[in-house]
Amino acid sequence: MRYKMSFSRGIFLSANVIFLAAISLACLMPIIHILALSFSTGTAASAGKVTLWPVEFTTAAYNNVFGKPEYLRAFGVSFERLILGTSISMFLTILTAYPLSKDERQFRLRTFYVWVFVFTILFSGGIIPWYLTVKSLGLIDTIWALVLPGALQVFNVILLLNFYRNLPKELEESARMDGAGHFAILWKIYVPLALPALATTGLFTMVWHWNSWFDGMILMNHPDKYPLQTFLQTIIIKLDFRFLQTQDAELISKLSDRTSKAAQIFVAAFPILIVYPFLQRFFIKGIVMGSVKE
C-alpha cells in the first residue's frame, strides 16, 4: 500500500526546505562576498559596487598575496602548527580517553580523574599564570608554545571516552581471552571502531589550531614567527600597513586594502573548506554516539 502524504505534512516539509535553504544561503553569502571582493579591482571595492559577483575581474589581489614573503611565512607556520598540534592532540586524546572509559571495577580512580579533567573546563589559572608557565619552560617564540599548552582538549576526551563506552564489551573480553593487552585492544579494536569520533575530534582540533590567533600574539615576540591568523589580525584589525606594500605602480592601481584583505582571508579559510566535506560524513555520527552516555 502506497503511503499518501497529508497536505499539512507537505506544507511543513516544503516550508522546512525553504527555511533551511535560506539559512544556508545566509551562511554562504559572506564567503561569496569575500570571494567576489578578492577578484575585483580596488576602485570597484572602494566604491562599494561589489556584492556577490566580481566587478572588473582581476587576480591582482592574489598575485599580491602570494608574492608576500610575510604571508607565505605565516602560512607555513600555521601549517606546521596544524600538523604537529593535531597529531599530538589526537595521540594524547586517544590515550587519555581509553582508561577513563573503563568502569570503577577496572579503573578504581576513574571518577576522580574525570572530575579533575572536567574542573579544567570550568576553571583556569588565567592568562598571566599561563604565560609565565610557558615562559618558564623556555617555549616562548617557538612553535611548541602554540602546540603544547593546548595539546589535550578535555571536550574531545569526553566525546571519545563516551564513544568508547558505547562499544560492545564482548569485543574486549574476547580479545583478552586471546591474550591481548590494553595497548593491543586500544590500537587494534577501539581506534578502528572509533573512526567517526576520531574524525570529529580531529576536525575540531584542526579548526581550533588553524583559527587560533591570540596565543600567537602573546607567545610570539617576532612577527616573522606569527601563525597565519595572528598575521591577519595584525594587518586587518590593527591595520599595520607595513605588510601591505606593493612593488609596482600597475599592481597598486588594481589593489585596495579591502581586496588585499579579502584575498588573504579567503586563502586562510580555503584549507578548512577543503577538508571539511571529506570529514562531514563522520561528523554527525561521531557527535551523536560520543555525546550519549549509557
Secondary structure, DSSP 8 states (H G I E B T S, - for coil): ------HHHHHHHHHHHHHHHHHHHHHHHHHHHHHHHHTS-HHHHHTT--SSS-SS---HHHHHHHT-HHHHHHHHHHHHHHHHHHHHHHHHHHHHHHHHTS-TTT-TTHHHHHHHHHHHHH----HHHHHHHHHHTT-TTSTHHHHSTTS--HHHHHHHHHHHHTS-HHHHHHHHHTT--HHHHIIIIIHHHTHHHHHHHHHHHHHHHHH--HHHHHH--SGGG--HHHHHHHHHTS--GGGG--S-HHHHHH--HHHHHHHHHHHHHHHHHHHHHHHHHHHHHHHHHHH---
